């Protein structure tokens, strides 16, 4: 084979040997970003050194096709007030592009008594959500409101959960309805899941640690608010169920299970 023929053969092989990524986006689909704004139940928790805690937002990326990038800007300890006051919301908005999506989940810390985080459900909290929605829409992106996940605190009957978020959930649902914003109702979905599991089995989804399992918890840890890796994945399952049902324009980018291969 002549050098020219060898070169042409190698060139053809290189062109046609390009690997195809799993569920590669159709050529007509542009890249987009799914931003996340919220508190520690959503935020990315550290991986090194090893720790059991996870926010559900850090587990969400694998649920979406390759051209959807999940940008988790949630931060531990933040309320709808402090998230803006500390510049975290501006950081998000500055990177918004038309066609992007933003999931907004607050309520865990808005009831805290300190002045830096406290809001009133039907006053400042409601106003903060409405302002978030307006600013996302001004950038021609899609806001999605999410109610906070429940705390794993059961009533004395051992069957029903104690309501620890009160009117913050009601206010979120009201804003979603009035502003015609998709609602990912994680309060409802996580509440149903935990009550189905019961007080003992539901502990497996939260950051509960036995003594000696992790260096940072030498005496163990009991936590009814923050998730572990398994819990964060289960909340992602529930969030994606809600997205598929209520946000079809985003749901169409959720990865679908590959078709079963029939052995020959």
PATORKOL-267341 format. One record per atom (N, C-alpha, C): x, y, z. Coordinates in steps of 0.1 Angstrom, whole numbers, plus 2048, in hexadecimal, padded with zeros to 3 digits. Example, Ala and Ser with C-alpha at 12.3 -4.5 7.8 and 13.67 -1.06 7.14 Angstrom:
# residues 2
8847C784E 87B7D384E 8847DF84E 8807EA847 8897F5847 88180084F 
# end
This chain:
# residues 264
8097F4800 800800800 80980C800 8058167F7 80D8227F6 80C82A803 815833806 81483C811 807845811 803849805 7F7851803 7EB849807 7EA83D801 7DE834804 7DE831813 7E982E819 7EA82B827 7E4837830 7E984382C 7E484F833 7D5851831 7CF84F825 7C1850823 7B984582B 7BF83982C 7B882F834 7B7832842 7C3837848 7C383B856 7B9846859 7B985084F 7B085B851 7A1857852 79D84E849 78F849849 78D842856 79683A85B 794833868 79283C873 79A847873 79985187E 78B85787E 78785B872 77A862871 76F85A876 76E84D872 763844875 76483D882 76F83E888 771837895 76E8408A1 76884C89F 7658548AA 75A84E8B3 75D84C8C0 7538468C9 74784F8CA 73B8498CC 72F8508CE 72B84F8DD 72A85B8E3 72785C8F1 7198568F4 717851900 70A84B904 700856904 6F58548FD 6EA85E8FC 6EF86C8F8 6F886C8EF 6FD8798E9 6F18818E5 6F288E8E7 6E78978E4 6E58988D5 6D98988D0 6D789B8C1 6DE8A88BD 6E28A88B1 6E98B48AC 6E18C18AE 6D48C08AE 6CB8CC8AF 6CB8D18BE 6CF8C98C7 6CE8CD8D5 6DB8D48DA 6D98E18DE 6E58E88E2 6E78E58F1 6F38E88F6 6F68E6904 6EE8F090C 6EA8EC918 6E38F4921 6E78F192F 6E48FA938 6E78F8946 6DB8F894F 6DB8EE958 6D18EE963 6D88F3970 6D48FF974 6DA905980 6D190098C 6D8900998 6D18FC9A4 6D49079AF 6CA90C9B5 6CC9169C0 6C49109CC 6CB90F9D7 6C59099E3 6CE9089EF 6CB8FF9F8 6D28FEA05 6DA8F1A05 6DE8EDA12 6E78E1A13 6E18D4A0F 6D38D3A0F 6CD8C7A0A 6CF8C59FB 6D28CF9F4 6D48CF9E6 6E38D19E2 6EB8D79EB 6F98DB9E8 7028D09E6 70D8D29DF 7188C99DD 7208C89EA 7218BC9F0 7298BA9FC 7368B49F8 7408B5A00 74D8B19FD 74E8A29FB 75789E9F3 75A8909F1 76788B9F7 7718949F8 77E8919FD 78289BA08 785897A14 785889A19 776883A19 775876A19 768870A18 75F874A23 752877A1F 74887BA28 73B875A23 731871A2B 72586BA27 71B874A21 71B881A24 71188AA20 71188DA11 70588FA0B 7048939FD 6F889C9FC 6F98A69F3 6ED8AE9EF 6E78A89E3 6DA8A89E1 6D48A19D6 6D88A89C9 6DC8B59C9 6E08BC9BD 6EC8B69B7 6F68B19BF 7028AD9BA 70189F9B4 6F68989B5 6F488B9B0 6EB88C9A3 6E789799E 6DD899994 6E3897986 6F089B984 6F589B976 6F388E96E 6F6882974 6F487696B 6E6873966 6DC87A96C 6CE878967 6CC87F95A 6D5888955 6D288F949 6DC88C93E 6D788E932 6E088C926 6EC895926 6F689191E 70389891F 7038A791C 6F98AC914 6FA8BA911 6F38C391C 6EE8BC926 6E98C4932 6F38C493D 6F78D0941 7018D194C 6FA8D6958 6FB8CE963 6F58D2970 6FF8DB978 6FC8E797A 7058F0982 6FE8F2990 7048EB999 6FE8EC9A7 7048F79AF 6FD9029B1 70290E9B8 6FB90E9C6 6F49049CA 6EE9049D7 6F99049E2 6F690A9ED 70190B9F8 6FB908A05 703902A0D 6FE8FEA1B 6FB90AA23 6F0909A2A 6EC914A34 6E5920A2E 6E2920A21 6DC92CA1B 6CD92BA1B 6C8937A1C 6B9939A1B 6B7941A0E 6AA944A0B 6A794C9FF 6AC95AA00 6AF95EA0C 6B496CA0F 6C396CA0E 6CA963A15 6D9963A16 6DF95FA08 6D8956A01 6DD9529F4 6DF95E9EB 6D69679EB 6D89749E3 6E297D9EA 6E097F9F7 6E99899FE 6F89869FD 6FB9799FC 7099759FB 70E9749EC 7069789E3 70A9799D5 70996C9CD 7039619D4 7039559CD 6F89559C1 6ED95C9C4 6E395D9B9 6E99659AD 6F09709B0 6F69779A5 70096F99D 7079679A3 71095E99C 709955993 6FD950997 6F594798E 6EF94F983 6E995A986 6E396297B 6ED967971 6F996A975 70396F96C 707965961 704958964 70794E95A 6FB948953 6EF94D955 6E394894F 6E394B940 6DF941938 6DD94392A 6CF940926 6CA94591B 6BC942917 6BB933915 6B192D91A 6AF91E919 6B3916924 6BB91D92E 6BF91693A 6B3914943 6B690C94E 6AB909958 6B290C966 6A9910970 6AE91297D 6A490C987 6A990298F 6A18FD99A 6A49049A7 69A90A9AD 69B9129B9 69490B9C5 69C9089CF 6979019DB 69B9079E8 69290E9EF 6969149FC 68B911A06 68D914A13 684911A1D 68990BA2A 694904A28 69A8FDA34 6A0908A3E 6A6912A39 6AD91CA41 6A6929A42 69B92BA3B 694938A3B 68D93AA49 68A92FA50 684930A5D 68D933A68 69B932A65 6A4935A70 6A3943A76 6A5944A83 6A3951A89 6AD95CA86 6B9959A81 6C3963A7F 6BF96CA73 6C3979A75 6BE983A6B 6C4981A5D 6CF97AA5C 6D5979A4F 6CE96FA46 6C6966A4C 6BF95CA44 6B095CA46 6AA962A50 69C961A53 694968A49 689961A44 67E967A3C 671963A41 66796BA3E 659967A41 652961A35 64C955A37 64794EA2B 63F955A21 63595DA26 62C964A1C 630973A1A 63C976A1E 641984A1C 64E983A15 65A984A1C 667985A16 66A978A0E 66796CA14 66995FA0D 66295F9FF 6569629FF 64E9629F3 65496C9E9 6579789EE 65D9829E5 66A97E9DF 6729779E7 67F9729E2 67D9689D6 67395F9D8 6709559CE 66B95C9C1 6629659C3 65D96C9B7 6689749B0 6719799B7 67C9819B1 6869779AA 68896B9AF 6909619A9 68A95E99B 67D95B99C 676957990 677962985 67496E989 67497997F 68297A979 68D97A981 69A97C97B 69E970972 69A964975 69D95996C 69695B95F 68995F95F 682961953 68796D94B 68D977951 69298294A 69E97E942 6A5973946 6B096D93E 6AB962934 69E962932 698958929 69B94992C 69C947939 69F93A93F 692935946 69292994A 686923951 688921960 680928968 681925977 67991997A 67E911984 67690698A 677907999 66C9089A0 66C9099AE 66B8FB9B4 6728F89BF 6728EC9C6 66F8EE9D4 6668E69DA 6638E79E8 66E8DF9EF 6728E39FC 67D8DCA02 67A8CEA06 6848C5A06 6828B8A0A 67F8B8A19 6778AEA1D 6738ADA2B 67E8A9A35 67D8ACA41 6868A7A4B 681899A50 68A891A54 686883A58 682883A67 67788AA6A 67288BA77 664886A78 66287BA7E 654875A7F 64D87AA8B 64087AA8A 63787DA96 637871A9F 631872AAA 631868AB4 62A85BAB0 62185CAA5 61B851AA0 624847A98 63084DA95 639845A8D 635842A7F 62B849A7A 626847A6C 627853A64 62585FA6A 62486BA62 630874A66 63487CA5D 63F886A5F 63A893A65 642898A6D 6408A6A73 6428B0A68 63A8BAA67 63C8C5A5E 6468CFA64 6528CFA5E 65C8D8A63 65E8E4A5A 6578E5A4F 6598F1A46 64D8FAA45 6428F5A4A 6368FEA4B 633906A3F 631913A40 62C91BA36 63691EA2B 64291BA2D 64C91DA22 649914A16 643908A19 63F8FFA0E 633905A07 62990AA0F 61D90FA0A 62091BA01 629924A06 62D9309FE 63492C9F1 63C9229F1 64391D9E4 6389189DA 62F9109DF 62490B9D6 61C9179D1 6199219D9 61192C9D5 6189349CA 6259379CC 62C93E9C2 62D9379B5 62F92A9B5 62F9219A9 6229229A2 6179219A9 60A9229A3 60793099D 60A93A9A4 6069489A0 60F94C994 61C948995 62694D98B 62794397F 61F938980 61F92E976 62D928973 63392497F 64091E97F 63F90F982 64690797B 6468F897E 64A8F698D 6448ED993 6478EA9A1 64B8DC9A3 6578DA9A8 65C8CD9AC 6598CC9BB 64F8C49BE 64A8C49CC 6518B99D4 65D8BC9D8 6658B29E0 6608B09EE 6598BA9F3 6548B8A01 64A8ADA00 6418AD9F6 6378A29F4 63E8959F1 6478959E8 64D8899E3 6568829EE 65E88A9F4 6678849FF 65E880A0B 654888A0E 64B884A19 645876A17 640874A0B 639867A08 64385CA09 64F85EA04 65A854A04 65D850A13 66085AA1B 664857A29 659851A31 64D855A2F 64284FA36 640840A32 64283EA25 642830A20 64D827A27 65982DA28 664826A2E 662824A3D 65D82EA44 65B82EA52 667833A59 666835A67 67183CA6E 67F836A6E 680829A6D 68D822A6E 693821A60 68C81CA56 69281AA49 695828A42 68D832A45 69083FA3F 69D845A44 6A2841A4F 6AF846A54 6BA843A4B 6B9839A43 6C3834A3A 6C683EA2F 6BD848A2D 6BE852A22 6C585FA27 6C7860A34 6CD86CA3A 6DB86AA3F 6E1875A43 6EF875A47 6F186FA55 6EC863A57 6EE85CA64 6FA853A63 702854A6D 70F84DA6D 711846A7A 716839A79 719832A86 727836A8A 72A836A97 738839A9C 743831A95 74D839A90 759832A8A 758831A7B 74C834A75 74B832A66 75283DA5F 752849A63 759854A5D 76185CA67 76E860A64 776867A6D 770873A73 76887BA6B 763887A70 757885A7A 752879A7B 748875A84 74C86AA8D 75686CA96 75B861A9E 75185BAA7 747864AAB 73C85FAB4 72F85CAAC 73085CA9F 72485AA97 71D867A95 712866A8D 70A872A8A 6FC86FA88 6F3878A8D 6E5876A8B 6E0883A83 6D9881A78 6D588CA70 6C8889A69 6BE892A6B 6B1890A65 6AE89AA5A 6B98A1A56 6B78ACA4C 6BF8A9A3F 6CC8A5A41 6D58A4A36 6D6896A31 6D8894A24 6D7888A1D 6E5881A1C 6E5874A1B 6F186DA17 6F086AA08 6FA862A03 6FA8609F4 6ED8599EF 6E984F9F7 6DD8479F3 6D18509F3 6D08589FE 6C48629FF 6C486C9F4 6D08719F1 6D187B9E6 6CD8769D9 6D18699D6 6CC8639C9 6BD8609C9 6B885D9D4 6A985A9D5 6A28689D3 6A78739D9 6A087F9D6 6A18839C8 6AD8819C1 6AE8839B3 6A487B9AB 6A286F9AF 6978679A8 68A86E9A9 6868739B5 6798799B6 6798879AF 68488E9AF 68489B9A8 683899999 68988E994 68888C985 67A887982 67487F98A 66687C988 65D888986 66089298F 65889F98F 65B8A6982 6688A797E 66C8AE972 6668A8966 66689A965 660894959 651897959 64A898964 63C89A964 6388A9962 6418B2967 63D8C0968 6458CA95F 6518C595B 65A8CE953 65E8C6947 6558C393E 6588BA932 6638C092A 6658CD929 66F8D3921 67D8D0926 67E8CD933 68B8C9939 68B8B993A 67F8B493D 67E8A593E 68289E932 6818A4926 68589D91A 69489A919 69C8A1922 6AA89F922 6AF89592C 6A588F934 6A988593D 6AD878936 6B887293B 6BD866935 6B285B936 6B085492B 6A784992B 6AF83C92C 6A9832932 6AF825934 6B281F926 6BD819923 6C0813916 6B6807914 6B3804908 6AA7F9905 6B17EC909 6A97E390E 6AF7D6912 6B47CF906 6BF7C9908 6C57C18FD 6C17B28FD 6BB7AE8F2 6B67A08F2 6C27978EE 6C678D8F7 6D17848F3 6CD77C8E7 6D77798DF 6D57728D2 6DA7638D4 
# end
